[in-house]
Amino acid sequence: MSGGSTSRLRAGRRRAPLAYAIVVVSYLGMAGNAPLVAWAQAPEAVLLALRMGFAALALGIVFLRRPMLSDLRRPGAAWRLLFMVAVSSVTLLLTFYAIGHTSVAVSMFLLFLMPVWVALVAPRLFDSPREPMVWPALALALAGLAVILAPDLLGEGVRGSVAGLIAALLSGFGYAAYTISVKGLTRIVASTTISMAEALGDTVLLLPLAVWQLNATGYRLDGRAWAAAVVMGIVCTALSYTLWIVGTARLRVEHVTILGYIEPVVAPLYALLLVGERLTRWTVAGGALILAAGLVIAVFGRGEDDASAAATVEPL
């Protein structure tokens, strides 16, 4: 190994703890979306479109400049960004449909099977060796999620339409495809370009549904809904998504998805503050298992190999 390769590998190892911290912080921010939707008590599609619109506005004001526009001219960048936006929008709609046509607990469990699909597919797509610690960490995280959802699963059972269950399962596939596509994009364009493209694209694609929902429900946006949309757009999306993409560029994508189990642990804490929902022993016990999974993957997992780190475009 040459001296330059050795120094880059050492730099990557030094950077790994920071990358894990960046991803965790991003998930802490994104976990605020669901409680804010509950707090605002507005139609979900309307809040989603507003959230993405405010995110695109914030990112455009801060980052829209010539280097971001030049990213679109990189070979393969434009169609990959369009694919990512399409997958993101369709998956969001599938998630909403699943929650509306089956129980929230079942929908969330099928959705959070996403790291399993990533762990199976990512090593082949990125031509990287399989990560032995992914499976024990994933088992811990899934067990923790099952414990958190146990009261709802036991109380309600697996109910809902077949279409709702299929939509929930497909949403897990969709988020896996989205995450893998973002990981690939980090190698050719900057993180801010990816987050800007997603926010703007989702706004355009979801706006017709939001207008239809406003007309169908007769809902009129109030101050609480606007405040929730602004916070979700700027903090939970523009800032958090950009941080997530920065961290995803530096870590194995399997590790990133397992750390995503932090969201169902943190969301109840936000719900406690915003809408007064009390924590249960199930949530605490399941959260402990999920945090243990995060520690396993961060402490014992293998980092990105040197070739991947060297090929990544520096974000921001």
Residue pairs with C-beta under 8 A, 6 or more apart in sequence:
1 9
5 306
8 306
8 309
8 310
9 306
9 309
12 250
12 303
12 304
12 306
12 309
13 303
15 250
16 250
16 251
16 303
17 298
19 246
19 247
19 250
19 251
20 247
20 251
20 255
20 259
20 298
22 243
22 244
22 246
22 247
22 250
23 243
23 244
23 247
23 248
23 251
23 255
23 256
23 259
24 259
24 262
24 294
25 240
25 243
26 240
26 241
26 243
26 244
26 247
27 240
27 244
27 259
27 260
27 262
27 263
27 266
28 240
28 262
28 266
29 235
29 236
29 239
29 240
29 243
30 236
30 237
30 240
30 241
30 244
30 263
31 262
31 263
31 264
31 266
31 267
31 270
32 231
32 232
32 235
32 236
32 267
32 270
33 51
33 232
33 236
33 237
34 267
34 270
34 271
35 267
35 270
35 271
35 273
35 274
35 275
36 47
36 228
36 231
36 232
36 236
36 270
36 274
37 44
37 47
37 228
37 232
38 271
38 274
38 275
39 224
39 228
39 274
39 275
40 47
40 224
40 225
40 227
40 228
40 229
41 224
41 225
42 219
42 221
42 222
42 224
42 225
42 228
43 210
43 213
43 214
43 217
43 219
44 96
45 96
45 206
45 209
45 210
45 212
45 213
46 210
46 213
46 214
46 219
46 221
46 225
47 225
47 228
47 229
47 232
48 92
48 96
48 202
48 206
48 210
49 202
49 203
49 206
49 207
49 209
49 210
50 210
50 225
50 226
50 229
50 232
50 233
51 229
51 232
51 233
51 236
51 237
52 198
52 199
52 200
52 202
52 203
52 206
52 233
52 237
53 199
53 203
53 207
53 233
54 229
54 230
54 232
54 233
54 234
54 237
54 238
55 195
55 199
55 233
55 234
55 237
55 238
55 241
56 196
56 199
56 200
56 203
56 238
57 233
58 233
58 234
58 238
59 192
59 195
59 196
59 199
59 238
59 242
60 196
60 200
63 192
63 196
64 196
67 190
68 190
68 192
68 193
68 196
71 77
71 188
71 189
71 190
71 193
72 78
72 81
72 189
72 193
74 188
74 189
75 188
76 188
77 185
77 188
77 189
77 193
80 181
80 184
80 185
80 188
81 185
81 189
81 193
81 194
81 197
81 201
82 201
83 181
84 178
84 181
84 182
84 185
84 194
84 197
84 198
85 197
85 198
85 201
85 202
85 205
86 201
86 205
87 174
87 177
87 178
87 181
88 178
88 198
88 201
88 202
89 201
89 202
89 205
89 206
90 174
91 170
91 171
91 174
91 175
91 177
91 178
92 202
92 206
93 206
93 209
94 167
94 168
94 170
94 171
94 174
95 107
95 111
95 167
95 168
95 171
97 163
97 164
97 167
98 107
98 110
98 111
98 164
98 165
98 167
98 168
98 171
99 107
100 164
101 160
101 161
101 163
101 164
101 167
102 158
102 159
102 160
102 161
102 164
102 165
102 168
103 152
103 153
103 156
103 157
103 158
103 159
103 160
104 152
105 149
105 152
105 153
105 156
106 153
106 156
106 158
106 159
106 160
106 165
106 168
107 164
107 168
107 171
108 145
108 149
108 264
109 145
109 146
109 149
109 153
110 165
110 168
110 169
110 171
110 172
111 168
111 171
111 172
111 175
112 142
112 145
112 172
112 260
112 261
112 264
113 142
113 169
113 172
114 172
114 173
114 175
114 176
114 179
114 257
114 260
115 138
115 141
115 176
115 254
115 257
115 258
115 260
115 261
116 138
116 142
117 172
117 173
117 176
118 176
118 179
118 180
118 253
118 254
118 257
119 131
119 134
119 135
119 138
119 254
119 257
121 176
121 180
122 128
122 180
122 183
122 252
122 253
122 254
123 129
123 130
123 131
123 254
125 180
125 184
126 183
126 184
126 253
126 308
128 252
128 305
128 308
129 302
129 305
131 252
131 254
131 255
131 301
131 302
132 302
133 296
133 297
133 300
133 301
133 302
134 254
134 255
134 258
134 297
134 301
136 296
137 258
137 293
137 294
137 296
137 297
137 301
138 258
138 293
139 293
140 289
140 290
140 292
140 293
140 296
141 258
141 261
141 289
141 290
141 293
141 294
143 286
143 289
144 261
144 265
144 285
144 286
144 287
144 288
144 289
144 290
144 292
144 293
145 261
145 264
145 286
145 290
146 153
146 286
147 282
147 285
147 286
147 289
148 264
148 265
148 282
148 283
148 286
148 287
148 290
149 286
150 282
150 286
151 280
151 282
158 165
176 257
179 248
179 253
179 256
179 257
180 253
182 194
182 245
182 248
183 248
183 249
183 253
183 256
185 194
186 194
186 245
186 248
186 249
186 312
186 313
186 315
187 249
187 308
187 311
187 312
187 313
188 313
189 313
190 313
190 314
190 315
190 316
191 242
191 245
191 246
191 249
191 315
191 316
192 242
192 315
192 316
194 245
195 238
195 241
195 242
195 245
198 241
199 237
199 238
199 241
213 219
242 315
242 316
244 256
245 315
246 315
246 316
247 256
248 256
249 312
249 313
249 315
250 304
250 309
250 312
251 303
251 304
252 301
252 302
252 303
252 304
255 297
255 298
255 301
258 293
258 294
258 297
259 294
259 297
259 298
261 290
261 293
261 294
262 290
262 291
262 294
264 286
264 290
265 283
265 286
265 287
265 290
265 291
268 277
268 279
268 283
269 279
271 277
272 278
272 279
